[in-house]
Amino acid sequence: MPISIVSRAQWGAKPWNGSPDHVSLSQRTEFFIHYDGAHHIGATGNAVPQAIDRQHRNQGWAGIGYNFVVDQAGTVFEGRGWERQGAHCPNHNVSGIGVQIAIGGDQKPTPKALSAARALYDEACRKTGRKLSMKGHKDGFATLCPGPILYDWVKAGMPTDHAESGDAPTWDGKSFPGRDAFVLGRKHDAVTLLGQRLTAHGYGRFYKVGPGPSFGQADKNATAAFQRAQGWTGPDADGIPGPSTWARLMAAPEINTPVVLASGVKPGSRHAQVRELQQLLIKAGYGPIKGAVTDLYGPNTQRAVARFHYANPAYRSKGRSYDPAIGAKGFEYLQRKANRK
């Protein structure tokens, strides 16, 4: 989402009562969300930052203490901006960028307000060149701020609903969809493809159930493991797919390295790796599998696996004449056999 910020001059800010200290972007590591307090806020527009500015000046401050303010219409107002020390959370005013979403009490933020705050966070990460820690005021100071609604939103990864904000992006089904698709708790079709490709590259062990469509901790952990395997470290291995990660995932995995069987791949289950199992069985000559290729490890797939075990009894479970479970060693051998054909 593109971001537009109403400058101090545009909303009618008064001159500073003693200029706040300068803070370089390299010192920023945190992004704090605040609310206004116990009471609902009905105002929008310039009246919002003007009211906060008056209140903070009356407390003897240089002026408005937040770096930015977001109203319910989704308008972003400059407070102390990107490179002035804030006055929003003790011991975190240098490291933290403070943003107030202008609501109070049990008031619900609008989708536009959340989208604007999220866009501000993304811009902060872009400007600083790092992923900033998402925090609520109470993470740095003993307070109820930013209230339970906003705090839960922060802890969920600050997701936004593009459908409600009217700017839903289109996706062609294969190209990199943008980092905005990979926010914890957010749904996007690309998340399912991400999980399928991670599974194909050998990272299916992170999933207890098939991947998608919401980006979850399993996706993030699997992505981070894949990134580390590329030799990447730090922000390049944070578990959030970027263009380079996406390009490598979309490429075919090295066939000389067997893929580990995910624990969730078992008869009767649904899992993205079942697709690969079915394809390998067919390629190795143990098909046909009616209805393939799907995520379902159903009766037809089970019969194909049993045919594999009849031909390769060393991989069949002991004491079983009919074994529909492929097993980790059987899956490894099946890959080698299929890749030789």
QUIFENBEL-V412499 format. One record per helix or strand of 2 or more residues. SS is the DSSP state (hx for helix, st for strand). FROM is the first residue (numbers start at 1). TO is the last residue. If there is no record, write none. Layout:
# QUIFENBEL-V412499
ss->SS from->FROM to->TO
ss->SS from->FROM to->TO
This chain:
# QUIFENBEL-V412499
ss->st from->5 to->6
ss->hx from->8 to->11
ss->hx from->25 to->27
ss->st from->30 to->34
ss->hx from->46 to->58
ss->st from->68 to->70
ss->st from->76 to->78
ss->st from->96 to->101
ss->hx from->111 to->128
ss->st from->133 to->136
ss->hx from->137 to->139
ss->hx from->147 to->155
ss->hx from->162 to->165
ss->hx from->179 to->181
ss->hx from->189 to->206
ss->hx from->217 to->229
ss->hx from->234 to->237
ss->hx from->243 to->250
ss->hx from->273 to->283
ss->hx from->299 to->311
ss->hx from->313 to->315
ss->hx from->328 to->339
